Amino acid sequence: MQNEAWILGELDGLRERALERRLVVNAPAGGRIERGGEELVNFASNDYLGLAQRPELIAGAEAALRRYGAGASASRLLTGTLPCHEALEARLAEFKGHARALVFGSGYHANLAAITALVGRGDAVFLDRLCHASLVDGAVLSRADVRRFRHNDAGHLDELLRKAPARCKRLVVTESVFSMDGDVAPLPDLCRVAETHDAMMMVDEAHATGVQGPGGAGMVSMHGLQGRVNLGMGTLSKALGSAGGFLACSEQMAAWLVNVARTFIFSTALPPAAAGAALAALDVLKTEPGLGAALLDRSALFRERLKKAGLDTGPSTTQIVPVITGSNQGALDLAAALRARGILAPAIRPPTVPEGAARVRLSITLAHSPAELARAAEIIIECAGRSL
Ligand SMILES: Cc1ncc(COP(=O)(O)O)c(C=O)c1O
């Protein structure tokens, strides 16, 4: 089409900078994946506890599907609120130790809702510089003044809050486990600074929920900060093996969100099967509360092997382990070399990570056996030696 000619030029530009992305169809099975006719060990999954394929979750999804149908049929404020949503929200509130929880169609929706509901024009939102795109988008969409504090730097946050106009609402936003570096935020310090300046606090626990803290409740629970964090965001789509997102909060905050959160109001409710699977995942976590700790132990062993061989795993202390190459091409070369040896680990490039911080990102999951992890570490060390 004539008026789309500019797109070809833009795509050429992406290709030249090794930044073009393409879709590939996958068939996942446990810790492995079939992709382009090959079977590979899958280090690109966020199904950290290997729950997505567990019979309990499939049965939970199936029961909800049969009882309520394939779709929720309407948004929550119309006729979309079903008993499975109510049950899931009650369980999530209990799990996270907050008074209430509200479920959204995705974690992305939850983040857009949270920030746009709390701040607007004339207010200020303070984001960690490495916050996920969904948090950045929520901040931009809110029309509040967006300020970025240096990664995990409570002192810089304090400095920025001091400079903010006195009478505006302020919201501090961070992740507890960062999705690209696998490091953790100094939550008690950030909360203290936010309180000093009477700012609200939001923590995205997408990569901590199910893994960190008591029984997988996350790092806000681990530090006992529920009473000091206004919004605890989590996803159902990663360690909980389903789909959807949620915000855990106070009664009054939930009442406010139901009235103003646009992705809650103007989007069809979470499909019943996703709610059923998430409820089953919470049951699994209750009966097997040590899953997260087991994953962290396995990840630490894997990371130490890579570090000992001189690879740069950045500040990771969790199940997300980057191998930082710096250059985009270096990341692509390492990912290609690993693939040739049967390992799927994606190259992550700007704008997902800052310029000059390209990497191969490995997600360790409980679907990887200790022997498989030991073998994978050997292969990564060999390939990195040749391509870095
Ligand atoms: C930190 C963080 N927040 C939010 C999301 C969005 O969650 P979802 O995939 O459920 O939309 C993701 C993942 O995609 C994430 O990594």
The ligand as a Gaussian input file, in Angstrom:
#p B3LYP/6-31G(d) Opt

LIG

0 1
 C        7.646000      -6.554000      35.418000
 C        6.461000      -6.920000      34.604000
 N        5.283000      -6.312000      34.831000
 C        4.197000      -6.606000      34.109000
 C        4.223000      -7.531000      33.100000
 C        2.990000      -7.792000      32.294000
 O        2.371000      -8.977000      32.716000
 P        1.443000      -9.806000      31.714000
 O        2.339000     -10.599000      30.844000
 O        0.595000     -10.629000      32.621000
 O        0.650000      -8.807000      30.935000
 C        5.429000      -8.199000      32.832000
 C        5.556000      -9.265000      31.811000
 O        5.252000      -9.296000      30.737000
 C        6.576000      -7.872000      33.581000
 O        7.749000      -8.452000      33.317000

